[in-house]
Amino acid sequence: MHGIHDLTLLILQGEGETLEFKKTITRPDRIARTLVSFANTRGGQILVGVQDDGSVCGIDPDEEIYSLDMAANFYCDPPVKLFYKEVDMDEGTVLKVIIPESATKPHLAKVKENDWRGYIRVQDESVQTSRLVEKSLTLEPIPEEVEEKEDYQQARLLELLKKHRRLTIKQVMSLANLSRRRAHRLLVDLVLQGRIRLHDKEKEPFFTLS
């Protein structure tokens, strides 16, 4: 009973940065992008057997686990670790797929032959990353004593973006008096939080508020 109660509460939250609903897994290559985006960001869960509107349709867990294992091992590099929990509801079985935040990021998903790309989770979407973000995912975690200073600098960057609307990394370095590595790290953290957006299709990438 406990599992049913927990699952009902989870479904009520709706899809978001750490939760996605799937009716069934039909394409291992497609779900690999979602697995990679959770592993590269803060981890997350996929509820298989739940439709987009939150209604339970139920699945055959063995079939879904087969597809997910294929996605995690053959379409993700390095492979993504998955944990499974089956919950029997009145309407059918739901498979809860738990994807922890990875210690070996960045992970890439196979899009087509010899084409592997990185994804991160921004709100309720798996978004393709640029090389800028992929590089930063491998940086060392921040020590706690640096975090307060980090919060202040992030707040300052958000103020600058509010004022200037769009900024390149060079402009951020100059306006906020930061080293390239520092500016890069702060900007990427804000992109990962979904608070700012990176526009990297331009000749010189720039950032705006989300």
ROVO-699504 format. One record per residue: residue number from 1; residue in one letter; x, y, z of N, C-alpha, C, O in turn. Coordinates in nm, 2 decimals. Layout:
<pts>
 seq type    npx    npy    npz   capx   capy   capz    cpx    cpy    cpz    opx    opy    opz
 NUM    A      X      Y      Z      X      Y      Z      X      Y      Z      X      Y      Z
...
</pts>
This chain:
<pts>
 seq type    npx    npy    npz   capx   capy   capz    cpx    cpy    cpz    opx    opy    opz
   1    M   0.08  -0.12   0.00   0.00   0.00   0.00   0.09   0.13   0.00   0.06   0.23  -0.07
   2    H   0.19   0.12   0.08   0.28   0.23   0.09   0.33   0.28  -0.05   0.34   0.40  -0.07
   3    G   0.37   0.18  -0.13   0.42   0.21  -0.27   0.32   0.28  -0.35   0.35   0.37  -0.43
   4    I   0.19   0.24  -0.34   0.08   0.30  -0.42   0.06   0.45  -0.37   0.04   0.53  -0.46
   5    H   0.06   0.47  -0.24   0.05   0.61  -0.19   0.16   0.70  -0.24   0.13   0.81  -0.29
   6    D   0.28   0.65  -0.23   0.40   0.73  -0.28   0.39   0.76  -0.43   0.41   0.87  -0.47
   7    L   0.34   0.66  -0.50   0.33   0.68  -0.65   0.22   0.78  -0.68   0.24   0.86  -0.77
   8    T   0.11   0.77  -0.61   0.00   0.86  -0.64   0.05   1.01  -0.61   0.02   1.10  -0.69
   9    L   0.12   1.03  -0.50   0.17   1.16  -0.47   0.27   1.21  -0.58   0.27   1.33  -0.62
  10    L   0.35   1.12  -0.63   0.45   1.15  -0.73   0.38   1.20  -0.86   0.42   1.30  -0.92
  11    I   0.28   1.12  -0.90   0.20   1.15  -1.02   0.13   1.29  -1.00   0.13   1.37  -1.10
  12    L   0.09   1.32  -0.89   0.02   1.45  -0.86   0.11   1.57  -0.88   0.07   1.68  -0.91
  13    Q   0.24   1.55  -0.86   0.34   1.65  -0.88   0.35   1.70  -1.02   0.37   1.82  -1.05
  14    G   0.32   1.61  -1.11   0.33   1.64  -1.25   0.47   1.63  -1.30   0.57   1.63  -1.23
  15    E   0.49   1.63  -1.44   0.62   1.62  -1.49   0.70   1.75  -1.46   0.65   1.86  -1.45
  16    G   0.83   1.73  -1.45   0.92   1.85  -1.41   1.06   1.81  -1.43   1.10   1.72  -1.51
  17    E   1.15   1.89  -1.36   1.29   1.87  -1.38   1.34   1.73  -1.35   1.43   1.68  -1.41
  18    T   1.27   1.66  -1.25   1.32   1.53  -1.21   1.22   1.42  -1.23   1.23   1.31  -1.17
  19    L   1.11   1.45  -1.31   1.01   1.35  -1.33   0.95   1.35  -1.47   0.92   1.46  -1.52
  20    E   0.94   1.23  -1.53   0.88   1.22  -1.66   0.78   1.11  -1.66   0.81   1.00  -1.60
  21    F   0.67   1.12  -1.74   0.57   1.01  -1.75   0.59   0.95  -1.89   0.62   1.02  -1.99
  22    K   0.58   0.82  -1.90   0.58   0.75  -2.03   0.48   0.65  -2.04   0.47   0.57  -1.94
  23    K   0.40   0.65  -2.14   0.29   0.55  -2.16   0.36   0.41  -2.17   0.32   0.31  -2.11
  24    T   0.46   0.40  -2.26   0.54   0.28  -2.28   0.67   0.32  -2.35   0.68   0.44  -2.40
  25    I   0.77   0.24  -2.35   0.90   0.27  -2.41   0.90   0.20  -2.55   0.91   0.08  -2.56
  26    T   0.88   0.28  -2.66   0.88   0.23  -2.79   1.01   0.24  -2.86   1.04   0.15  -2.94
  27    R   1.09   0.34  -2.83   1.21   0.36  -2.90   1.33   0.38  -2.80   1.34   0.49  -2.74
  28    P   1.41   0.28  -2.78   1.53   0.29  -2.69   1.62   0.41  -2.72   1.67   0.47  -2.63
  29    D   1.63   0.44  -2.85   1.72   0.55  -2.88   1.66   0.69  -2.83   1.74   0.77  -2.79
  30    R   1.53   0.70  -2.84   1.47   0.83  -2.79   1.48   0.84  -2.64   1.51   0.95  -2.58
  31    I   1.45   0.73  -2.57   1.44   0.74  -2.42   1.59   0.75  -2.37   1.61   0.81  -2.26
  32    A   1.69   0.71  -2.44   1.83   0.73  -2.40   1.86   0.88  -2.38   1.94   0.91  -2.29
  33    R   1.80   0.97  -2.45   1.82   1.11  -2.44   1.77   1.16  -2.30   1.83   1.24  -2.23
  34    T   1.65   1.10  -2.26   1.60   1.14  -2.13   1.69   1.08  -2.02   1.71   1.15  -1.92
  35    L   1.73   0.96  -2.03   1.82   0.90  -1.93   1.95   0.98  -1.91   1.99   1.01  -1.80
  36    V   2.01   1.02  -2.02   2.13   1.10  -2.02   2.10   1.23  -1.96   2.18   1.28  -1.88
  37    S   1.99   1.30  -1.99   1.96   1.43  -1.94   1.95   1.43  -1.78   1.99   1.52  -1.72
  38    F   1.88   1.32  -1.73   1.87   1.31  -1.58   2.01   1.28  -1.52   2.04   1.34  -1.42
  39    A   2.08   1.19  -1.58   2.22   1.15  -1.52   2.31   1.27  -1.53   2.39   1.28  -1.44
  40    N   2.30   1.35  -1.63   2.39   1.47  -1.64   2.35   1.59  -1.55   2.43   1.68  -1.52
  41    T   2.22   1.59  -1.50   2.17   1.70  -1.42   2.16   1.66  -1.28   2.26   1.63  -1.22
  42    R   2.04   1.65  -1.22   2.03   1.62  -1.08   1.97   1.48  -1.06   1.92   1.45  -0.95
  43    G   1.97   1.40  -1.16   1.90   1.27  -1.14   1.75   1.29  -1.16   1.70   1.40  -1.18
  44    G   1.67   1.17  -1.17   1.53   1.18  -1.18   1.46   1.05  -1.19   1.53   0.95  -1.17
  45    Q   1.33   1.05  -1.22   1.26   0.93  -1.23   1.16   0.93  -1.35   1.11   1.04  -1.39
  46    I   1.15   0.82  -1.41   1.05   0.80  -1.52   0.95   0.70  -1.47   0.98   0.59  -1.42
  47    L   0.82   0.74  -1.49   0.71   0.65  -1.45   0.66   0.59  -1.58   0.59   0.66  -1.66
  48    V   0.68   0.46  -1.61   0.64   0.40  -1.73   0.50   0.33  -1.70   0.49   0.25  -1.60
  49    G   0.40   0.36  -1.78   0.27   0.31  -1.76   0.18   0.42  -1.71   0.07   0.40  -1.66
  50    V   0.23   0.55  -1.73   0.15   0.67  -1.69   0.15   0.76  -1.81   0.25   0.79  -1.87
  51    Q   0.03   0.81  -1.85   0.01   0.89  -1.96   0.05   1.04  -1.93   0.06   1.07  -1.81
  52    D   0.06   1.12  -2.03   0.10   1.26  -2.01   0.01   1.33  -1.91   0.05   1.42  -1.83
  53    D  -0.12   1.30  -1.91  -0.22   1.37  -1.82  -0.21   1.31  -1.68  -0.29   1.35  -1.59
  54    G  -0.13   1.21  -1.65  -0.12   1.16  -1.52  -0.20   1.03  -1.49  -0.20   0.98  -1.38
  55    S  -0.28   0.99  -1.60  -0.36   0.87  -1.58  -0.28   0.75  -1.60  -0.19   0.74  -1.69
  56    V  -0.31   0.64  -1.52  -0.23   0.52  -1.52  -0.29   0.43  -1.63  -0.41   0.40  -1.63
  57    C  -0.20   0.37  -1.72  -0.25   0.28  -1.82  -0.20   0.14  -1.80  -0.25   0.04  -1.86
  58    G  -0.09   0.13  -1.72  -0.03   0.00  -1.69   0.05  -0.06  -1.80   0.03  -0.02  -1.92
  59    I   0.15  -0.14  -1.77   0.24  -0.20  -1.87   0.28  -0.34  -1.83   0.25  -0.38  -1.72
  60    D   0.36  -0.41  -1.92   0.42  -0.53  -1.88   0.57  -0.49  -1.84   0.64  -0.46  -1.93
  61    P   0.60  -0.50  -1.71   0.73  -0.45  -1.67   0.85  -0.52  -1.74   0.95  -0.45  -1.77
  62    D   0.84  -0.65  -1.77   0.95  -0.72  -1.83   0.99  -0.66  -1.96   1.11  -0.64  -2.00
  63    E   0.89  -0.63  -2.04   0.91  -0.57  -2.18   0.98  -0.43  -2.17   1.07  -0.40  -2.24
  64    E   0.93  -0.35  -2.07   0.98  -0.22  -2.06   1.12  -0.22  -2.00   1.21  -0.14  -2.05
  65    I   1.15  -0.31  -1.91   1.29  -0.32  -1.85   1.39  -0.36  -1.96   1.50  -0.31  -1.97
  66    Y   1.34  -0.45  -2.05   1.43  -0.49  -2.17   1.46  -0.37  -2.25   1.58  -0.35  -2.28
  67    S   1.36  -0.29  -2.29   1.39  -0.17  -2.37   1.48  -0.07  -2.30   1.57  -0.01  -2.36
  68    L   1.45  -0.05  -2.17   1.53   0.05  -2.09   1.68   0.01  -2.08   1.77   0.09  -2.09
  69    D   1.70  -0.12  -2.05   1.83  -0.18  -2.04   1.91  -0.16  -2.17   2.03  -0.12  -2.17
  70    M   1.84  -0.18  -2.28   1.90  -0.16  -2.41   1.94  -0.01  -2.43   2.05   0.02  -2.47
  71    A   1.85   0.08  -2.39   1.87   0.22  -2.41   1.99   0.26  -2.32   2.08   0.33  -2.37
  72    A   2.00   0.22  -2.19   2.10   0.26  -2.10   2.24   0.21  -2.14   2.34   0.27  -2.11
  73    N   2.24   0.08  -2.20   2.37   0.02  -2.22   2.42   0.04  -2.36   2.54   0.04  -2.39
  74    F   2.33   0.05  -2.46   2.38   0.06  -2.60   2.36   0.20  -2.66   2.43   0.23  -2.76
  75    Y   2.27   0.28  -2.60   2.25   0.41  -2.66   2.30   0.52  -2.57   2.29   0.64  -2.60
  76    C   2.36   0.49  -2.46   2.42   0.59  -2.37   2.57   0.56  -2.35   2.61   0.45  -2.33
  77    D   2.65   0.66  -2.35   2.80   0.65  -2.33   2.85   0.75  -2.24   2.84   0.87  -2.27
  78    P   2.91   0.72  -2.13   2.91   0.58  -2.07   2.77   0.53  -2.03   2.68   0.62  -2.02
  79    P   2.75   0.40  -2.02   2.62   0.35  -1.98   2.56   0.42  -1.86   2.64   0.46  -1.77
  80    V   2.43   0.44  -1.85   2.37   0.51  -1.74   2.31   0.40  -1.64   2.25   0.30  -1.69
  81    K   2.33   0.42  -1.51   2.28   0.32  -1.41   2.13   0.35  -1.39   2.09   0.46  -1.37
  82    L   2.06   0.24  -1.39   1.91   0.25  -1.36   1.87   0.16  -1.25   1.93   0.05  -1.23
  83    F   1.77   0.20  -1.17   1.71   0.12  -1.07   1.56   0.11  -1.09   1.50   0.21  -1.13
  84    Y   1.51  -0.01  -1.08   1.36  -0.03  -1.11   1.28  -0.07  -0.99   1.33  -0.13  -0.89
  85    K   1.16  -0.02  -0.98   1.06  -0.06  -0.88   0.93  -0.07  -0.95   0.88   0.02  -1.01
  86    E   0.86  -0.19  -0.93   0.73  -0.21  -0.99   0.62  -0.18  -0.88   0.63  -0.22  -0.77
  87    V   0.52  -0.11  -0.92   0.41  -0.07  -0.83   0.28  -0.12  -0.90   0.25  -0.07  -1.01
  88    D   0.21  -0.21  -0.83   0.08  -0.25  -0.88  -0.03  -0.16  -0.84  -0.06  -0.15  -0.72
  89    M  -0.09  -0.09  -0.93  -0.21  -0.01  -0.91  -0.33  -0.08  -0.95  -0.32  -0.18  -1.02
  90    D  -0.45  -0.03  -0.92  -0.58  -0.09  -0.96  -0.58  -0.09  -1.12  -0.63  -0.19  -1.18
  91    E  -0.53   0.01  -1.18  -0.54   0.02  -1.33  -0.43  -0.06  -1.40  -0.44  -0.08  -1.52
  92    G  -0.33  -0.11  -1.33  -0.23  -0.19  -1.39  -0.09  -0.16  -1.32  -0.09  -0.09  -1.23
  93    T   0.01  -0.22  -1.37   0.15  -0.21  -1.31   0.22  -0.08  -1.37   0.21  -0.06  -1.49
  94    V   0.28  -0.01  -1.28   0.36   0.11  -1.32   0.51   0.07  -1.29   0.53   0.02  -1.18
  95    L   0.60   0.10  -1.38   0.74   0.08  -1.35   0.80   0.21  -1.32   0.80   0.31  -1.40
  96    K   0.86   0.22  -1.20   0.93   0.34  -1.16   1.08   0.32  -1.19   1.14   0.23  -1.14
  97    V   1.13   0.41  -1.28   1.27   0.40  -1.32   1.35   0.51  -1.25   1.32   0.63  -1.27
  98    I   1.44   0.47  -1.17   1.52   0.58  -1.09   1.66   0.59  -1.16   1.73   0.50  -1.17
  99    I   1.69   0.72  -1.19   1.82   0.75  -1.26   1.89   0.84  -1.16   1.86   0.96  -1.16
 100    P   1.99   0.79  -1.09   2.07   0.89  -1.00   2.15   0.99  -1.08   2.19   0.96  -1.20
 101    E   2.18   1.10  -1.02   2.28   1.19  -1.08   2.41   1.11  -1.09   2.45   1.05  -0.99
 102    S   2.48   1.13  -1.20   2.59   1.04  -1.23   2.72   1.10  -1.18   2.74   1.22  -1.17
 103    A   2.81   1.01  -1.13   2.95   1.05  -1.09   3.04   1.05  -1.21   3.16   1.10  -1.20
 104    T   3.00   1.00  -1.32   3.08   0.99  -1.44   3.03   1.07  -1.56   3.05   1.03  -1.67
 105    K   2.97   1.18  -1.53   2.92   1.27  -1.64   3.03   1.34  -1.71   3.14   1.35  -1.64
 106    P   3.02   1.39  -1.83   2.89   1.39  -1.91   2.87   1.26  -1.98   2.96   1.19  -2.03
 107    H   2.74   1.22  -1.99   2.69   1.11  -2.07   2.64   1.16  -2.20   2.59   1.27  -2.21
 108    L   2.66   1.08  -2.30   2.61   1.12  -2.44   2.51   1.01  -2.48   2.52   0.90  -2.44
 109    A   2.42   1.06  -2.56   2.32   0.96  -2.62   2.34   0.95  -2.77   2.38   1.05  -2.84
 110    K   2.32   0.83  -2.82   2.34   0.80  -2.96   2.22   0.85  -3.04   2.11   0.80  -3.02
 111    V   2.24   0.95  -3.13   2.14   1.01  -3.21   2.12   0.93  -3.34   2.01   0.89  -3.38
 112    K   2.24   0.91  -3.40   2.25   0.82  -3.52   2.39   0.76  -3.53   2.47   0.79  -3.44
 113    E   2.41   0.68  -3.63   2.55   0.61  -3.64   2.66   0.72  -3.62   2.66   0.82  -3.70
 114    N   2.75   0.70  -3.53   2.87   0.78  -3.51   2.83   0.93  -3.47   2.91   1.02  -3.49
 115    D   2.71   0.95  -3.42   2.67   1.08  -3.38   2.61   1.07  -3.24   2.50   1.03  -3.21
 116    W   2.70   1.11  -3.14   2.66   1.11  -3.00   2.65   1.25  -2.94   2.74   1.33  -2.97
 117    R   2.54   1.28  -2.87   2.52   1.41  -2.82   2.48   1.41  -2.67   2.43   1.32  -2.62
 118    G   2.52   1.53  -2.61   2.49   1.54  -2.46   2.35   1.61  -2.45   2.31   1.69  -2.53
 119    Y   2.29   1.57  -2.33   2.16   1.64  -2.30   2.16   1.67  -2.15   2.22   1.60  -2.07
 120    I   2.09   1.78  -2.11   2.06   1.81  -1.97   1.91   1.83  -1.95   1.84   1.85  -2.05
 121    R   1.87   1.83  -1.83   1.73   1.85  -1.80   1.71   2.00  -1.76   1.77   2.05  -1.67
 122    V   1.62   2.06  -1.84   1.58   2.20  -1.81   1.43   2.20  -1.80   1.36   2.18  -1.89
 123    Q   1.38   2.23  -1.67   1.24   2.22  -1.64   1.19   2.08  -1.68   1.25   1.98  -1.63
 124    D   1.09   2.06  -1.77   1.04   1.93  -1.80   1.09   1.88  -1.93   1.02   1.79  -2.00
 125    E   1.20   1.93  -1.98   1.25   1.89  -2.11   1.40   1.84  -2.11   1.47   1.89  -2.02
 126    S   1.43   1.75  -2.20   1.57   1.71  -2.22   1.63   1.79  -2.33   1.58   1.78  -2.45
 127    V   1.72   1.88  -2.30   1.77   1.98  -2.39   1.91   1.94  -2.43   2.00   1.91  -2.35
 128    Q   1.94   1.95  -2.56   2.07   1.92  -2.61   2.17   2.02  -2.56   2.14   2.14  -2.56
 129    T   2.29   1.98  -2.52   2.39   2.07  -2.46   2.48   2.11  -2.57   2.49   2.05  -2.68
 130    S   2.55   2.22  -2.54   2.66   2.26  -2.63   2.79   2.20  -2.56   2.79   2.15  -2.45
 131    R   2.90   2.21  -2.63   3.03   2.16  -2.58   3.06   2.24  -2.45   3.13   2.19  -2.36
 132    L   3.02   2.37  -2.45   3.05   2.45  -2.33   2.99   2.39  -2.20   3.06   2.38  -2.10
 133    V   2.87   2.34  -2.21   2.81   2.28  -2.09   2.87   2.15  -2.06   2.89   2.11  -1.95
 134    E   2.89   2.07  -2.17   2.95   1.93  -2.15   3.08   1.94  -2.07   3.11   1.86  -1.98
 135    K   3.17   2.04  -2.11   3.30   2.05  -2.05   3.28   2.09  -1.90   3.35   2.03  -1.81
 136    S   3.18   2.17  -1.87   3.17   2.21  -1.73   3.11   2.10  -1.64   3.13   2.10  -1.52
 137    L   3.04   2.00  -1.70   2.99   1.89  -1.62   3.10   1.81  -1.56   3.08   1.74  -1.46
 138    T   3.22   1.82  -1.61   3.33   1.74  -1.56   3.41   1.82  -1.45   3.50   1.76  -1.40
 139    L   3.37   1.94  -1.43   3.45   2.02  -1.33   3.42   1.97  -1.19   3.32   1.91  -1.16
 140    E   3.51   1.99  -1.10   3.50   1.95  -0.96   3.38   2.01  -0.89   3.35   2.13  -0.92
 141    P   3.32   1.94  -0.80   3.21   2.00  -0.72   3.27   2.12  -0.64   3.38   2.13  -0.61
 142    I   3.18   2.21  -0.61   3.22   2.34  -0.54   3.23   2.31  -0.39   3.13   2.26  -0.33
 143    P   3.34   2.35  -0.32   3.34   2.33  -0.17   3.23   2.42  -0.11   3.20   2.53  -0.16
 144    E   3.18   2.38   0.01   3.07   2.45   0.07   3.10   2.60   0.10   3.02   2.69   0.09
 145    E   3.23   2.62   0.15   3.26   2.76   0.19   3.25   2.86   0.07   3.24   2.98   0.08
 146    V   3.26   2.80  -0.05   3.26   2.89  -0.17   3.11   2.92  -0.21   3.09   3.01  -0.29
 147    E   3.02   2.84  -0.16   2.88   2.84  -0.21   2.82   2.98  -0.18   2.74   3.03  -0.27
 148    E   2.84   3.04  -0.06   2.78   3.17  -0.04   2.82   3.28  -0.14   2.74   3.35  -0.19
 149    K   2.95   3.28  -0.16   3.01   3.37  -0.26   2.94   3.34  -0.40   2.91   3.43  -0.47
 150    E   2.93   3.21  -0.42   2.87   3.17  -0.55   2.73   3.22  -0.57   2.69   3.27  -0.67
 151    D   2.64   3.21  -0.46   2.51   3.26  -0.46   2.50   3.41  -0.49   2.42   3.46  -0.57
 152    Y   2.60   3.49  -0.43   2.60   3.63  -0.45   2.64   3.66  -0.59   2.58   3.75  -0.66
 153    Q   2.74   3.59  -0.65   2.78   3.61  -0.78   2.67   3.58  -0.88   2.65   3.64  -0.99
 154    Q   2.60   3.47  -0.86   2.49   3.43  -0.94   2.38   3.54  -0.95   2.33   3.57  -1.05
 155    A   2.35   3.59  -0.83   2.25   3.69  -0.82   2.29   3.82  -0.90   2.21   3.88  -0.96
 156    R   2.42   3.85  -0.89   2.48   3.96  -0.96   2.47   3.94  -1.11   2.43   4.03  -1.19
 157    L   2.50   3.82  -1.15   2.49   3.79  -1.30   2.34   3.80  -1.35   2.32   3.86  -1.46
 158    L   2.25   3.76  -1.27   2.11   3.77  -1.31   2.06   3.92  -1.32   1.99   3.95  -1.41
 159    E   2.11   4.00  -1.22   2.09   4.14  -1.23   2.14   4.20  -1.36   2.08   4.28  -1.43
 160    L   2.27   4.17  -1.39   2.33   4.22  -1.51   2.25   4.18  -1.64   2.23   4.26  -1.73
 161    L   2.20   4.05  -1.64   2.12   4.01  -1.76   1.99   4.08  -1.76   1.94   4.11  -1.87
 162    K   1.93   4.11  -1.65   1.81   4.19  -1.65   1.83   4.32  -1.71   1.75   4.37  -1.79
 163    K   1.94   4.38  -1.68   1.97   4.52  -1.73   2.01   4.52  -1.87   1.97   4.60  -1.95
 164    H   2.10   4.42  -1.91   2.15   4.43  -2.05   2.08   4.34  -2.15   2.11   4.34  -2.27
 165    R   1.99   4.25  -2.10   1.91   4.16  -2.18   1.98   4.04  -2.24   1.94   3.93  -2.23
 166    R   2.10   4.07  -2.30   2.18   3.96  -2.35   2.33   3.99  -2.33   2.37   4.10  -2.35
 167    L   2.40   3.88  -2.29   2.55   3.90  -2.27   2.63   3.78  -2.32   2.58   3.67  -2.31
 168    T   2.75   3.81  -2.37   2.84   3.70  -2.41   2.92   3.67  -2.29   2.92   3.75  -2.19
 169    I   3.00   3.56  -2.30   3.09   3.53  -2.18   3.19   3.64  -2.16   3.23   3.66  -2.04
 170    K   3.24   3.70  -2.27   3.34   3.80  -2.25   3.28   3.93  -2.18   3.35   3.99  -2.10
 171    Q   3.16   3.96  -2.22   3.10   4.08  -2.15   3.07   4.05  -2.00   3.09   4.14  -1.92
 172    V   3.04   3.92  -1.97   3.01   3.88  -1.83   3.15   3.90  -1.76   3.15   3.95  -1.64
 173    M   3.26   3.85  -1.82   3.39   3.86  -1.75   3.42   4.00  -1.72   3.47   4.04  -1.61
 174    S   3.40   4.09  -1.82   3.43   4.23  -1.80   3.34   4.30  -1.70   3.39   4.37  -1.61
 175    L   3.21   4.28  -1.71   3.11   4.36  -1.63   3.12   4.31  -1.48   3.11   4.39  -1.39
 176    A   3.14   4.18  -1.46   3.14   4.12  -1.33   3.28   4.10  -1.27   3.30   4.05  -1.16
 177    N   3.38   4.14  -1.35   3.52   4.12  -1.31   3.55   3.98  -1.27   3.60   3.96  -1.16
 178    L   3.53   3.88  -1.36   3.55   3.74  -1.33   3.65   3.68  -1.43   3.66   3.73  -1.54
 179    S   3.72   3.58  -1.38   3.80   3.50  -1.48   3.71   3.42  -1.57   3.59   3.41  -1.55
 180    R   3.77   3.38  -1.69   3.69   3.31  -1.78   3.63   3.18  -1.72   3.51   3.15  -1.74
 181    R   3.71   3.11  -1.65   3.67   2.98  -1.59   3.55   3.00  -1.49   3.46   2.93  -1.48
 182    R   3.57   3.11  -1.41   3.47   3.14  -1.31   3.33   3.18  -1.37   3.23   3.13  -1.34
 183    A   3.34   3.27  -1.47   3.22   3.32  -1.55   3.15   3.20  -1.61   3.03   3.19  -1.61
 184    H   3.24   3.11  -1.67   3.18   3.00  -1.74   3.11   2.91  -1.65   3.00   2.86  -1.67
 185    R   3.17   2.88  -1.53   3.11   2.79  -1.43   2.97   2.85  -1.38   2.88   2.78  -1.37
 186    L   2.97   2.98  -1.35   2.85   3.04  -1.29   2.74   3.04  -1.40   2.62   3.01  -1.37
 187    L   2.77   3.07  -1.52   2.67   3.07  -1.63   2.62   2.94  -1.65   2.49   2.92  -1.67
 188    V   2.70   2.84  -1.65   2.65   2.70  -1.68   2.56   2.65  -1.56   2.46   2.59  -1.59
 189    D   2.60   2.69  -1.44   2.52   2.65  -1.33   2.38   2.71  -1.34   2.28   2.64  -1.32
 190    L   2.37   2.84  -1.39   2.24   2.90  -1.40   2.16   2.84  -1.52   2.04   2.83  -1.52
 191    V   2.23   2.80  -1.62   2.17   2.73  -1.74   2.11   2.60  -1.68   1.99   2.56  -1.71
 192    L   2.19   2.52  -1.60   2.14   2.39  -1.55   2.02   2.41  -1.46   1.93   2.32  -1.45
 193    Q   2.01   2.53  -1.39   1.90   2.55  -1.30   1.78   2.60  -1.38   1.67   2.61  -1.33
 194    G   1.80   2.62  -1.51   1.68   2.67  -1.59   1.65   2.82  -1.57   1.55   2.87  -1.61
 195    R   1.75   2.89  -1.51   1.72   3.04  -1.49   1.77   3.13  -1.60   1.71   3.24  -1.62
 196    I   1.87   3.08  -1.67   1.91   3.16  -1.79   1.91   3.06  -1.91   1.91   2.94  -1.90
 197    R   1.92   3.12  -2.03   1.92   3.04  -2.15   2.05   3.07  -2.23   2.09   3.18  -2.24
 198    L   2.11   2.96  -2.28   2.23   2.97  -2.37   2.18   2.97  -2.51   2.11   2.88  -2.56
 199    H   2.22   3.07  -2.59   2.20   3.07  -2.74   2.33   3.04  -2.81   2.41   3.13  -2.82
 200    D   2.35   2.92  -2.85   2.48   2.89  -2.90   2.48   2.86  -3.05   2.57   2.80  -3.11
 201    K   2.37   2.90  -3.12   2.37   2.88  -3.27   2.43   3.00  -3.34   2.46   3.00  -3.46
 202    E   2.47   3.11  -3.26   2.52   3.23  -3.31   2.67   3.21  -3.33   2.73   3.11  -3.29
 203    K   2.73   3.31  -3.40   2.88   3.31  -3.42   2.95   3.32  -3.29   3.04   3.25  -3.26
 204    E   2.89   3.41  -3.20   2.95   3.42  -3.07   2.83   3.39  -2.97   2.73   3.46  -2.97
 205    P   2.83   3.27  -2.90   2.72   3.24  -2.81   2.69   3.35  -2.71   2.78   3.42  -2.66
 206    F   2.56   3.36  -2.67   2.53   3.46  -2.57   2.42   3.40  -2.48   2.36   3.30  -2.51
 207    F   2.40   3.47  -2.36   2.31   3.43  -2.26   2.19   3.53  -2.24   2.22   3.65  -2.26
 208    T   2.07   3.48  -2.21   1.96   3.57  -2.18   1.89   3.51  -2.06   1.91   3.39  -2.02
 209    L   1.80   3.58  -1.99   1.72   3.53  -1.89   1.62   3.43  -1.95   1.57   3.45  -2.06
 210    S   1.58   3.33  -1.88   1.49   3.23  -1.93   1.35   3.29  -1.93   1.25   3.23  -1.97
</pts>
